[in-house]
């Protein structure tokens, strides 16, 4: 089955909210201290706001006309500081694939789409962050050439 990738448009908010549950359920299971159950209406409003931002791009993967995944990328600009020069980068902020469609290269195709679009926009740096427990995502990103950049530690409550 062939996967097609298309840019999300206004009207795709409910579709994105529906696809989000696949990754959000994992977050809720693994880090209930950080995440809360979502309401579809909140997600629809949130995705609508993302689609309206000129610095955000969202792509949807489809198979046989049905959405099976998406990726969100956001452009960030950091001004020069005494410690570093100005910087512009493309952050892969979210990615989700329906579990019944995993292991088919859909996540890889979505990430490659985001990377290709960053190059078209003249943005060389592409980054992604994911939770330490999400080893499946770590492996996908490693296979695509991403390497660890920083490690963030937390002090757990005692």
Backbone torsions as a table, in degrees:
resi	resn	phi	psi	omega
1	UNK	NA	137.3	-177.1
2	UNK	-90.5	137.1	177.5
3	UNK	-98.9	132.2	173.3
4	UNK	-113.0	148.0	179.2
5	UNK	-118.4	132.5	176.9
6	UNK	-135.3	154.3	176.5
7	UNK	-72.3	134.1	176.7
8	UNK	-69.9	148.3	-179.3
9	UNK	-132.8	167.0	173.9
10	UNK	-53.4	134.4	-175.2
11	UNK	106.9	-14.7	178.6
12	UNK	-90.3	3.8	-173.7
13	UNK	-59.1	-44.5	-179.4
14	UNK	-66.8	-37.7	177.2
15	UNK	-61.7	-45.4	178.9
16	UNK	-64.4	-41.8	178.1
17	UNK	-60.4	-39.8	179.7
18	UNK	-66.0	-43.2	-180.0
19	UNK	-69.9	-29.4	-178.9
20	UNK	-60.4	-29.3	-175.1
21	UNK	-59.1	-28.3	-177.5
22	UNK	-64.6	-38.4	178.6
23	UNK	-88.0	-34.2	-177.7
24	UNK	-67.5	-34.9	177.1
25	UNK	-61.0	-38.8	176.6
26	UNK	-64.7	-43.8	178.9
27	UNK	-61.3	-44.6	178.7
28	UNK	-61.7	-41.8	-179.2
29	UNK	-65.2	-45.8	-173.2
30	UNK	-86.3	-29.2	-177.5
31	UNK	-138.5	65.0	179.0
32	UNK	-64.2	-16.0	176.3
33	UNK	-74.8	-18.1	-177.3
34	UNK	-108.4	-25.0	-173.4
35	UNK	-120.6	155.8	176.6
36	UNK	-128.8	156.9	175.2
37	UNK	-59.1	145.1	-178.0
38	UNK	-104.3	156.8	172.3
39	UNK	-104.0	136.9	-178.4
40	UNK	-55.8	-41.5	-178.5
41	UNK	-61.1	-38.1	177.6
42	UNK	-66.3	-42.9	179.7
43	UNK	-64.5	-42.1	179.1
44	UNK	-59.2	-46.9	178.8
45	UNK	-62.2	-40.8	-178.1
46	UNK	-66.4	-45.5	178.5
47	UNK	-66.1	-35.3	176.3
48	UNK	-59.4	-44.1	179.9
49	UNK	-64.5	-37.3	177.2
50	UNK	-64.1	-43.7	-179.0
51	UNK	-63.4	-24.0	-179.3
52	UNK	-85.4	-11.5	-177.6
53	UNK	-84.8	130.9	179.8
54	UNK	-69.3	-15.0	-179.3
55	UNK	-93.7	3.1	-176.9
56	UNK	-118.6	138.3	173.2
57	UNK	-128.4	141.1	177.1
58	UNK	-132.2	131.5	176.1
59	UNK	-117.1	145.3	-179.8
60	UNK	-117.0	133.2	174.9
61	UNK	-94.5	134.9	179.0
62	UNK	-129.1	143.9	172.1
63	UNK	-128.0	127.6	-179.3
64	UNK	51.0	38.2	176.9
65	UNK	80.9	-0.1	179.6
66	UNK	-109.5	135.7	178.7
67	UNK	-70.3	132.1	-179.0
68	UNK	-125.3	-5.1	179.5
69	UNK	-177.3	170.9	177.2
70	UNK	-156.3	163.5	173.6
71	UNK	-139.6	140.1	176.6
72	UNK	-113.2	130.8	175.5
73	UNK	-127.0	139.7	-177.5
74	UNK	-127.9	135.6	176.1
75	UNK	-88.3	130.2	176.8
76	UNK	-118.9	142.0	174.8
77	UNK	-122.0	128.6	178.1
78	UNK	-119.3	124.1	179.4
79	UNK	-71.0	165.6	176.6
80	UNK	-62.2	144.2	174.9
81	UNK	-128.5	174.0	175.4
82	UNK	-61.6	-17.9	-176.5
83	UNK	-101.6	-20.6	-175.1
84	UNK	-151.3	158.3	176.9
85	UNK	-78.5	174.2	176.9
86	UNK	-64.8	152.2	-175.6
87	UNK	-145.8	140.2	175.1
88	UNK	-128.7	130.7	180.0
89	UNK	-146.2	164.2	-179.1
90	UNK	-108.1	118.3	-178.5
91	UNK	-105.2	121.4	171.6
92	UNK	-78.4	107.6	-170.2
93	UNK	-90.7	-35.5	-179.5
94	UNK	-146.5	146.8	170.0
95	UNK	-149.3	136.8	178.7
96	UNK	-146.2	139.9	176.1
97	UNK	-134.2	134.4	176.8
98	UNK	-55.0	128.9	-178.6
99	UNK	-54.7	-30.3	179.4
100	UNK	-73.7	-9.7	-180.0
101	UNK	-114.6	10.8	-179.5
102	UNK	-78.3	164.6	-179.8
103	UNK	68.0	25.7	177.3
104	UNK	-119.0	4.0	-179.7
105	UNK	86.9	12.1	-177.5
106	UNK	-68.9	-46.6	178.1
107	UNK	-59.7	-44.2	178.8
108	UNK	-59.3	-43.9	180.0
109	UNK	-64.8	-41.1	178.7
110	UNK	-64.1	-45.6	-179.8
111	UNK	-64.4	-42.3	177.9
112	UNK	-61.9	-35.6	176.3
113	UNK	-62.3	-46.3	179.2
114	UNK	-61.6	-42.3	179.1
115	UNK	-63.8	-45.7	179.6
116	UNK	-59.6	-42.1	179.8
117	UNK	-67.5	-33.3	177.0
118	UNK	-63.9	-39.1	179.8
119	UNK	-66.4	-41.2	177.2
120	UNK	-59.8	-37.6	179.7
121	UNK	-79.0	-1.5	179.5
122	UNK	78.6	21.1	-179.2
123	UNK	-104.6	116.9	-175.5
124	UNK	-81.8	-40.0	-173.4
125	UNK	-87.1	128.1	176.4
126	UNK	-127.2	130.8	-179.0
127	UNK	-131.1	160.7	175.5
128	UNK	-149.3	144.3	174.1
129	UNK	-123.1	143.2	175.0
130	UNK	-146.9	158.8	-177.0
131	UNK	-64.8	147.2	-176.8
132	UNK	-61.6	-27.8	-179.2
133	UNK	-77.3	-14.0	-173.9
134	UNK	-89.8	69.2	-175.8
135	UNK	-65.8	-28.9	176.3
136	UNK	-61.7	-43.7	177.8
137	UNK	-66.5	-40.4	178.5
138	UNK	-54.9	-45.2	-177.5
139	UNK	-65.0	-41.8	177.5
140	UNK	-58.3	-48.1	-177.4
141	UNK	-66.9	-38.8	177.2
142	UNK	-61.0	-44.8	-179.8
143	UNK	-62.4	-25.0	179.0
144	UNK	-89.0	2.5	175.7
145	UNK	99.1	1.1	176.9
146	UNK	-73.9	144.8	177.0
147	UNK	-127.6	153.5	178.0
148	UNK	-59.8	141.0	-179.9
149	UNK	-113.4	-48.3	176.9
150	UNK	-135.9	161.2	174.5
151	UNK	-123.9	127.0	-179.1
152	UNK	-107.8	126.9	-179.7
153	UNK	-105.8	154.4	173.6
154	UNK	-130.6	149.5	174.7
155	UNK	-97.2	113.3	-177.7
156	UNK	-74.7	145.1	177.5
157	UNK	-60.3	144.4	178.7
158	UNK	-107.7	NA	NA
